[in-house]
Amino acid sequence: MNPEDVRTVGVVGAGLMGHSIAQEFAVSGRQVFLNDVSEERLTDARERIRQNLEMLGRSQEVDEVESRMTFTGDLRTAVENADLVVEAIVENLEVKQAMFRELESICREDTILASNTSTYLPSQIAEATRNPERVVVMHYFNPPHVVPLVEVVGGRDTSPETVETVRDLVVSQGKKPVMLKKEALGFIANRLQAALLRECFALVEDGVAQPEDIDTVVRSGLGRRLGVAGPFEVFDAAGADVWHAICEQLMTDIESSTEVPPAIARMVERGDYGVKTGRGVYEWTPQSTTALRRRIAHAVEEIGRWNDGE
Ligand code: NAI
């Protein structure tokens, strides 16, 4: 299948990720069906897509983009004519497997079934299906309408054609695909983020620094470089000799626990999920949440211009 053959896309799950993934496909001229079990989420999704486009200075496109979108609580309506389905529901393997089983029973045989899972292997999700060759991971980054990267991960039985179609589709949308050479839990980016977050929470737990200070260190220091140079480029700029000395001192001292960081477990127990609930590491109001989203969207766009033409 060529990218232009993907004309109709079903997105399942209209939350933080799903609404924005659906927006991306509608902006690129495709017919999009956005499905959720919650009517409230579907209503919110329509409003957020409008806000996202306004934030990007594309208010004049709102009506046209909306005209290509159908918001529906009925899964069959959303996926029966789809060339591609992207699943963005809760991060739970059994729930995702049940969804893929159902998708397979509704969709055409040649429909590509993609998951936006943050961690699971495509092979684990495909275990529930009869045709694992069309199951693939398309891992977007929050917010998908701004961040270009999409990790494309094929499983044990995913066909090379499926991976190639998804890769070409991502390129045709002006986004940046990275294909893993083999599947790994959490792919590349979430393995890196998890390693960083484990150390961040350990520094707070051990009383070394406040969350604000750690955010300042990243925002004003290492994050500034990472927007334009990868960790290996930064490594080479510093020198293997320097990093050898740093590793000799630090490798036995940095956090290596194999548990979920206790602070994250406590937050989940309290129902403090971050901006979704108004409290996470910090307190959030609707205003401060919008300000954060705006700051990220504008900065990511700006950094994108510095990376253009590479
Ligand atoms: P979310 O909680 O904002 O949205 C999930 C949506 O799925 C909800 O609206 C829920 O009502 C709906 N849903 C649940 N079961 C459903 C079903 N059976 N049929 C239809 N809709 C159903 O979650 P979020 O953050 O959008 O995450 C979705 C997926 O994307 C997860 O797998 C997550 O790991 C992944 N992801 C999340 C990122 C993030 O930054 N939050 C980044 C990249 C991937």
Boltz pocket constraint, residues with backbone or C-beta under 6 A from the ligand:
constraints:
  - pocket:
      binder: B
      contacts: [[A, 12], [A, 13], [A, 14], [A, 15], [A, 16], [A, 17], [A, 18], [A, 35], [A, 36], [A, 37], [A, 38], [A, 41], [A, 87], [A, 88], [A, 89], [A, 90], [A, 91], [A, 92], [A, 99], [A, 116], [A, 117], [A, 118], [A, 119], [A, 139], [A, 140], [A, 141], [A, 142]]
      max_distance: 6.0
